């Protein structure tokens, strides 16, 4: 599946503007987190699983276009107490049939994320958001399941 198709799917399922997600993808390409079409190739190669995960993480964590790549890298590298990286856990959610679709929340300040798997909440990064106003994005298990199904169908 081409990157622009992945961006459209993510925008649709997360109910975000497709133009915003395409712009985020372009910022990730500029930062080297997603591949770019170069030279005489007319059509880009299919997006890899890592690229799909990076774009998903960016879509749920970015708060400004200028910082999208840095924010994506920060969130991707967050670990749970056992050392599992957030991007690896997201990859499992999106691509492994033996991992149940689960709720995902990204807390922006300080960077932290949670995944609720079978009644257990796994925390990546800081275990408490900063006091005061909390900026967070939530993706429910049904949305994850629908996105997973569409990604499987398209691959």
C-alpha positions in Angstrom: 0.0 0.0 0.0 1.3 3.4 -0.9 2.1 6.0 1.7 -0.7 8.3 0.6 -3.2 5.5 0.9 -2.0 4.7 4.4 -2.3 8.4 5.2 -5.9 8.4 3.9 -6.8 5.3 6.0 -5.3 6.8 9.2 -7.0 10.1 8.6 -10.4 8.3 8.0 -10.2 6.0 11.1 -8.8 8.7 13.4 -11.2 11.3 12.0 -8.4 13.7 11.3 -8.2 16.0 8.3 -6.6 14.1 5.4 -4.6 17.2 4.4 -3.2 17.4 7.9 -2.1 13.8 7.9 -0.5 14.2 4.4 1.4 17.3 5.7 2.6 15.3 8.8 3.7 12.5 6.5 5.7 15.1 4.4 7.4 16.4 7.6 8.3 12.8 8.6 9.7 12.2 5.1 11.8 15.4 5.4 13.2 14.0 8.7 13.9 10.6 7.3 11.3 8.8 9.3 9.4 7.9 6.1 10.9 7.2 2.7 10.7 9.6 -0.2 10.4 9.0 -3.8 13.6 10.0 -5.5 15.1 10.1 -8.9 13.2 8.8 -11.9 10.8 6.5 -10.0 7.3 7.6 -10.9 5.5 5.8 -8.2 6.7 5.4 -4.6 7.4 2.0 -3.1 4.8 0.5 -0.7 5.0 1.8 2.8 6.7 -0.6 5.3 5.2 -1.6 8.6 7.7 0.7 10.4 6.6 3.6 8.3 2.9 2.8 8.9 3.6 2.7 12.6 5.5 6.0 12.5 2.7 7.7 10.7 0.1 6.3 13.1 2.2 7.5 16.1 2.6 10.9 14.5 -1.1 11.2 13.9 -2.0 10.6 17.5 0.8 12.6 19.1 1.6 15.7 16.9 0.5 19.1 18.2 2.4 21.2 15.7 3.6 20.5 12.2 7.1 21.9 12.9 7.6 19.5 15.8 5.9 16.4 14.3 9.1 14.5 13.5 10.6 15.1 17.0 7.4 14.3 18.8 7.0 11.1 16.8 10.6 10.0 17.6 10.1 10.8 21.3 6.9 8.8 21.6 8.1 5.9 19.5 11.1 5.5 21.9 9.0 5.5 25.1 9.3 2.2 27.0 7.1 0.3 29.4 8.6 -1.0 32.7 9.7 -4.2 30.9 11.6 -2.2 28.2 9.1 -2.7 25.3 9.1 0.4 23.1 5.8 2.1 22.3 6.3 1.8 18.5 6.8 -1.9 18.9 3.6 -2.2 20.9 1.7 -0.2 18.3 3.1 -2.5 15.6 1.8 -5.5 17.5 -1.6 -3.8 17.8 -1.8 -3.0 14.1 -0.3 -6.2 12.6 -0.5 -9.2 14.9 -3.7 -11.2 15.0 -2.8 -12.7 18.4 -2.7 -9.3 20.1 -6.2 -8.0 20.9 -7.2 -4.6 19.6 -6.9 -2.3 22.5 -7.5 1.3 23.6 -4.5 3.6 23.1 -4.0 7.0 24.8 -1.1 9.5 24.2 -0.5 12.1 26.9 1.4 15.1 25.5 3.0 16.7 28.5 5.1 15.0 29.7 5.3 12.5 26.8 3.6 9.3 27.9 1.3 6.7 26.4 -0.9 3.9 27.6 -2.4 0.8 26.0 -5.2 -1.0 27.8 -4.8 -4.7 26.9 -7.3 -7.2 28.3 -8.0 -5.1 31.4 -4.4 -4.2 32.1 -3.0 -0.8 31.5 0.5 -0.7 30.2 2.2 2.7 30.6 5.0 3.9 28.3 7.1 6.8 29.5 6.1 9.0 32.5 3.5 7.5 34.7 1.7 10.7 35.5 0.9 13.7 33.3 1.9 17.1 34.4 -0.5 18.8 36.8 -3.1 21.2 35.5 -4.5 20.9 32.0 -3.9 17.6 30.4 -3.6 17.3 26.6 -4.2 13.7 25.4 -5.5 11.8 22.4 -7.5 8.6 22.7 -8.0 5.9 20.2 -10.5 3.2 21.1 -10.1 -0.5 20.5 -12.9 -0.5 17.8 -11.0 2.1 15.8 -7.7 0.0 16.2 -9.6 -3.1 15.0 -11.1 -1.3 12.0 -7.7 0.2 11.0 -6.1 -3.2 11.4 -8.7 -4.9 9.2 -8.2 -2.2 6.5 -4.5 -2.5 6.6 -4.7 -6.2 6.3 -7.2 -6.0 3.4 -5.0 -3.5 1.5 -1.7 -5.4 1.9 
